Amino acid sequence: MNSTGRNGPGRPPRLSRELIAEAALRGGVQTLTMRALAARLGVSHAALYRWVPDRDGVLDLVSEVMVGRVLPEDDPGAGTWLDWLARLAWAMHDEFLAVPGYAAHAARPHRHHPASFERLRQKAIAAFRAGGADAEQAELNWNLFGLGVVRWLAAAGDAPEEPPFGLYLDTLLRGLPRHGDERHTSRHIPHTARPGRAGTDA
């Protein structure tokens, strides 16, 4: 099979989960329809349904790809957990906003792809545990962190001028306690500028 996904001259494209996800990402997810996606792939409507049951199935594939893109390759540790979370948030910023409609889709209360989003959740909780939070506090921190970042990105996608994500992220992470009995940790947590950049993205 060549890079276009075709078997040869005059033959229909050979589908795969990866090709379907890539085609969906190219056009955005806000107005995605199965017929439009089939046309983009150069296959029949029926052929596409042999791979995915419906639009939600396509969005599950997209979520698998997106989570794979945003998760840092390394694991968070006691000395790196805050930087790890900052890198995760900035990757979500870059990747989610690059696909029209995806941030809004992720922010809506609905059934997210369980395997991919559970992997994201577990990694983030591990980061908070590495920072000193107990299991209950780490879970709460993840809920606040994940919801806060995704909701910000969903709002930014419709804003005429992007707010300063670096400042928002810095404030969010400074306000998340590391211990169950600790509610104000800003003086203990260093400034969380974007990795590789000087200062916040103000």
C-alpha positions in Angstrom: 0.0 0.0 0.0 1.4 3.4 -0.9 1.2 6.6 1.3 -2.2 7.6 -0.1 -3.8 4.4 1.1 -4.6 3.2 -2.4 -3.9 -0.4 -3.6 -3.1 0.6 -7.1 -4.4 2.5 -10.2 -8.1 2.2 -10.5 -8.6 0.5 -7.2 -10.4 2.0 -4.2 -8.5 3.2 -1.2 -7.8 0.7 1.5 -9.2 2.0 4.8 -7.6 1.8 8.2 -8.4 3.3 11.6 -5.4 5.6 11.2 -6.5 6.9 7.8 -10.0 7.5 9.1 -8.7 9.4 12.1 -6.3 11.5 9.9 -9.1 12.4 7.5 -11.4 13.5 10.3 -8.7 15.6 11.9 -7.9 17.3 8.6 -11.4 18.7 8.3 -12.2 19.3 11.9 -14.9 17.7 14.0 -17.5 20.4 14.5 -19.4 19.7 11.3 -18.1 16.2 10.7 -20.6 13.9 8.9 -20.1 10.3 7.8 -20.9 11.2 4.2 -18.4 14.1 4.1 -15.7 11.9 5.7 -16.4 9.1 3.2 -16.0 11.6 0.4 -12.8 12.9 1.9 -11.4 9.4 2.0 -12.6 8.5 -1.5 -14.7 5.6 -0.4 -18.4 4.7 -0.3 -20.6 5.5 2.6 -21.1 1.8 3.2 -17.4 1.1 3.1 -16.8 3.6 5.9 -19.5 2.0 8.0 -17.7 -1.3 7.9 -14.9 0.3 9.9 -16.8 2.6 12.3 -20.4 2.2 13.5 -21.3 6.0 13.4 -19.9 9.5 14.0 -19.2 8.8 17.6 -17.0 5.9 16.5 -15.0 8.3 14.4 -14.7 10.7 17.3 -13.4 7.8 19.4 -10.6 7.2 16.8 -9.8 10.9 16.9 -9.6 10.9 20.7 -7.1 8.0 20.6 -4.9 10.0 18.2 -5.3 13.3 20.2 -4.4 11.7 23.6 -1.4 10.0 22.0 -0.2 13.4 20.7 -0.6 15.3 24.0 0.8 12.8 26.6 4.5 13.5 27.3 6.6 10.4 26.6 8.3 10.5 30.0 6.6 9.7 33.3 6.1 12.3 36.0 8.4 12.2 39.0 8.8 14.0 42.3 11.1 16.6 40.7 9.3 16.9 37.4 5.6 16.5 38.1 4.8 20.2 37.7 6.8 20.6 34.5 5.1 17.4 33.3 1.7 18.9 33.9 2.6 22.1 32.2 3.9 20.3 29.1 0.7 18.2 29.0 -1.5 21.4 29.2 0.5 23.2 26.5 0.3 20.1 24.3 -3.4 20.1 24.8 -3.5 23.8 23.9 -1.6 23.3 20.7 -3.2 20.1 19.5 -6.8 20.7 20.5 -6.9 24.2 19.0 -5.3 22.9 15.8 -8.5 20.8 15.1 -11.6 23.0 14.6 -14.3 22.0 17.0 -12.3 19.5 19.0 -11.9 21.5 22.2 -15.6 22.2 22.3 -16.3 18.5 21.6 -13.9 17.5 24.5 -15.6 20.0 26.9 -19.1 18.8 26.4 -20.5 16.3 28.9 -20.7 13.1 26.9 -19.2 9.6 26.7 -15.5 10.1 25.9 -13.5 7.3 24.5 -12.9 5.3 27.7 -9.5 3.7 27.0 -7.7 6.9 25.7 -9.1 9.3 28.2 -8.6 6.9 31.1 -4.9 6.8 30.1 -4.7 10.6 30.2 -6.5 10.7 33.6 -4.2 8.0 35.1 -1.1 9.8 34.0 -2.2 13.1 35.3 -3.2 11.6 38.7 0.2 10.0 38.8 1.8 13.4 38.4 -0.2 14.9 41.3 0.7 11.8 43.4 4.3 12.4 42.6 3.9 16.0 43.8 2.7 14.8 47.2 -1.0 14.6 46.9 -2.8 11.6 48.4 -5.1 9.5 46.2 -8.3 11.5 47.0 -6.6 14.9 46.5 -4.9 13.7 43.3 -8.3 12.7 41.9 -9.8 16.1 42.8 -6.8 17.9 41.3 -7.2 16.0 38.1 -10.9 17.0 37.9 -10.1 20.6 38.4 -7.0 20.6 36.1 -8.7 18.6 33.3 -11.9 20.5 33.4 -10.2 23.9 33.7 -7.8 23.4 30.8 -10.4 21.9 28.4 -13.0 24.5 29.3 -10.5 27.3 28.7 -9.6 25.8 25.3 -13.2 25.4 24.3 -13.8 29.1 25.1 -10.6 30.2 23.3 -11.7 28.5 20.1 -14.6 31.0 19.7 -12.8 34.1 21.1 -11.7 36.8 18.6 -8.4 37.2 20.5 -6.9 34.4 22.5 -6.5 35.0 26.3 -3.1 34.4 27.9 -3.1 30.7 28.4 0.3 30.8 30.2 -1.1 33.0 32.9 -4.2 30.9 33.3 -2.2 27.7 33.5 0.2 29.2 36.0 -2.7 30.4 38.2 -4.5 27.0 38.0 -1.5 24.9 38.9 -0.4 27.2 41.8 -3.9 26.9 43.3 -4.0 23.1 43.3 -3.0 21.7 46.7 -0.5 18.9 46.9 -1.7 17.6 50.2 -5.2 16.9 51.5 -4.8 19.5 54.3 -3.0 22.1 52.2 -5.2 24.6 50.3 -2.8 27.5 49.4 0.5 26.4 47.9 1.4 29.3 45.6 4.6 30.1 47.6 5.8 26.5 47.3 5.1 25.9 43.6 7.5 27.6 41.1 6.3 29.6 38.2 5.0 27.4 35.4 6.1 29.2 32.2 5.6 27.3 29.0 8.4 24.8 28.6 10.9 26.1 26.1 9.6 29.7 26.3 10.6 32.6 28.5 7.7 34.0 30.6 4.1 33.4 30.2 2.1 33.4 27.0 0.5 36.7 27.9 
